[in-house]
Amino acid sequence: MPVPLSWYLILSAMLFACGAVGVLMTRNVIVLLMGVEVMLNAGNLLLVAGARKWGQADGLVFVFIVITVAAAEAAVGLALIIAIYRQSRSLNLDDLNLLKG
């Protein structure tokens, strides 16, 4: 018996809420990036569930695009984190003042 689409919607909403809390409440850059990744995966879950429910491949194409963007975001984000850490020795967002003149 297949799982109803509403269960996927609830799970996706809970994952997105956890990611949003991680992004909004933390001051650590790594936790912030992890929250963004969780929110992207919540959207992917909903796209896959919708594609399976209605038998369309469009949702799966969008999932592939989102996964590609998430991989690029993770690579660039981690490179920036390493560069910032080497300069300031901190990953706390409050301690970063690289753009001040």
Secondary structure, DSSP 8 states (H G I E B T S, - for coil): ----HHHHHHHHHHHHHHHHHHHHH--BHHHHHHHHHHHHHHHHHHHHHHHHHHT-SHHHHHHHHHHHHHHHHHHHHHHHHHHHHHHHS--BGGG--TT--
